[in-house]
Amino acid sequence: MIDPAPILARFPQVALDPATHALVVPSQHATAIATWLRDDPAFALDYASNVTGVDYLPVEKKQKVKQPDGTETEETVSQPGYFEVVYHLYSMRLKNGPLVIRQRTEGRENPSVASLTPVYRSAEFQEREVFDLYGIQFRGHPDLRRILMWDEFVDFPMRKDYKAPDDFEYEPTPHDSVLTEAKKHYTP
C-alpha cells in the first residue's frame, strides 16, 4: 500500500478517507495533484487502471445531540446527494499501487469534475463511460460524448434515481443493415 502521508503533507486540501484509505481530492486541484503523483519519482503513478462513478442520494440521519443541561435530544440531519469519480492509480515502473483518489461533485445538479485524461490517457474511455451512464461532466476532456448509449438516449441509467421508461425508443444499430442484406441472400 502506498503511504499517503507525503501527499497529505504537500497538499493540505486533500482529505484521507480512513475507512477506504482513499484520497478525496478537490476537483479544482485534481489535475495538478495527479500530475505531481505521476511525475514525482517517489510515486511515479503513471497508470490509471480503473475509473468509475458512484452515486450518493440525499439522506436524512437521526443523531443524538447533547444539550447544555446534560439531556440528549434526537435531531434529523440532512446530507445532500453527490457523485464521486474514483480513480485507481498504479506505478508500472515501481510496480506498486493502487492509490485510490476520489473527486466529489458539488451536488447532483449539473455534476462536474476535472478530467484526468490529460494526465492519464487510459482514463479517456472510462471517463466517457462515467459521463454516459451518470451524466458527470469532465472539464478538459478531449472528446466527451456517449460511448455506450446511443446519441438520442435521454437520461443516465446508472443513477440511483433513474426511472426506466415503459417503452424504450428504437435503438439503431449497424447490425440492422447487415441483417437486411443477409435476409436478401438467405434462402432456407
N, C-alpha and C positions, 0 to 999 in steps of 0.2 A: 504494500500500500504506500502511496505517495504521501509524505508528510506535508500537510497544508500550512504549517506554521510560517515558513518563509513567505508564502503567498499572502497570508493574512497580515504579516508584518509590513510587507511592501504596499499592499492595497487595503487600507483600513475600511474602505467602503464595502468590502466583501464580507459576507457572513458565512459561518460554518454551521450547517445543519447537523447537530450532534447525533440525531437518530440515523441518518443515512451517510454521514461523513462527506456530503456533497457541499460544494461551494455555491452559495447563492450570490450571483454576480449582477449588479445593477446594469440594466440594458445599455445605458449611456456610456459605460466603461467596458463593455464586453469585448469589443474588438481590440482595444488596447491591451486588456488583460490576456486575451487569447494569443495575441501576437507575442507578448512577453513570454508566455508559457511555451510557445513554440520555439522562440529564439534563444531563450536563456539556456546555456549549456547544462546547467544542473537539472533542468526538467526535460528539455528537448521534446516536448509533447507535439509531435509532428503529424499525428493521425487521429482524425475523428471517426471512430468506428460506428457510432450509433447516434442518431439524433431522433428524438421523439417528443411528442406533445403530451401534456397531462392537463385535464380539465378539473378544476375545483369549483363546484357550485357554491353559491352563498349558503351559509349555515347559521343557525341560531343555537347557542350553547347556554346552558344554565350553569352558573358558578356561584359559589358561596362567597359572600363578602362580609368581612368582619367590620362591625360598626364600632364607633368610638366607645360606646358603653359596654363593649365586650360581647354583645349578641351577634349572631350571624343571620344574614338575610340572603335569600336566593334571588339573583338578578339574571335576566336574559341578556346575553351579549351577542350582537350580530357581527358576523365576519363576512365581508363582501367576497364574491366569487372572482376568480382569476384563472389564468392559464400559465403553465410553465413549459419551457422548452429545455429539454435535458440533453446534454452532450456527454459522451464517454470518450475521453482523450487518452491516447497511448503514446509512448515513445518507442518507435521502431528501432532507433539507434541504441537506446539504453535498455530496451526490452523490459519496460515496466509500464504499469498502469493498472487499472484505469484511474484517472482523476475525473470525477463527475462534477460538471458545472451546470448550474441551472439559471436560466433567465426567467424572471417573473414579469407578467404583464401588469399594467396599472389596474386593470379590471377586465370585464367581459365585453364591454362595448368597444369596438374597433381595436382589438388587441394587436400589439405591435412590439417587436423586439429587434435587436440588431442582428443582421445576418453575419454568420461566421464563415460563409463561403469564401470571402476574400482571403481568409487566413487558412482555412481547411477546404481544399477543393472537394474532398469526399463528402462534405456537408451539402453540396448543391442539390442533388435529387432528394435527399432526405428532408431538407427544409421545404422543398416544393411539396413533398408529401404531407408534411405538417400543415402547410398553408392550405392545401387542397382539402384535407379532412377536418381541420379545426378552424380554419379561417384566420390564422395568425399571420399578420403581415411581417415580412422580414425586410427591414430597411437596409438598402445597399445590396440586395440580392441581384445578380446579373440577369436572371431570367425567371422571374416569379410568375408562374402560370400553373394551371391544373396539370397534374401528372397521372392521376388515376381515374378521376371522374371526368365525364365528357363536359365540354365547354358550356353547354346550356344547363347543366345541373345547377339547381338552386339549393343553397344552404351547405352545411358542413356536417357530414354524417357521423363523425366521431364525438361530437359534442354531446355531453350527457343530457342536455335539454332538447336534442334533435327529435323531431316528430316525423316519422316516415310517412310519405303520402299514401293515400289509399290505392292510388294507381300511378305507377311510375310512367313518366313520358317515355316514348320510344328512344332507345339508345342506338344511335347509328354506329355501326362497326365496319371495318374494312372487309370483314368476312361476308357481308351481305352480297357484294358484287361477285365474290368468288363462288358462293353458293348458287347464285342465279346462273352464272356461267356453267357451273358443273351440272346443273339440272338440265340445261340445254343439250348437253352431250351424253348424259347418262340415260341408258335405257335398261330397265330391269329385265 
